[in-house]
């Protein structure tokens, strides 16, 4: 009897619908990493393709987008190191913190905002670059 009850419980758990929303953190981080790697190779087409439609509409070409990143987001364009920090999940948007060491050795925090498109893909909709406060030396 106990075995039958255990089997029924296992079967009911294995067919129970997943009611938790899918956590997009891994996908979002992959997209950000792909874009950073594209910047590092001056691959404007790939970096531009990972931007949201409003961003692409604003810059019109991958070259124009890459030029803007070079001028306004140098630590993202040529990072020394980067690591993912905290993440904030919303229904159709994610804010991902990225900790970056710039080419000059200064530390930065970048808040990436990604949005979910109607086809359920995620694209980068913007970023906010903040100089990280100096921490204790090692």
Secondary structure, DSSP 8 states (H G I E B T S, - for coil): -HHHHHHHHHHHHHHS---S----HHHHHHHHHHHHHHHHTT-HHHHHHTB-HHHHHHH-SHHHHHHHHHHH-HHHHT-SEEEEEEEEE-SSEEEEEEEEE-TTS-EEEEEEEEEE-TTS-EEEEEEEEEE-------
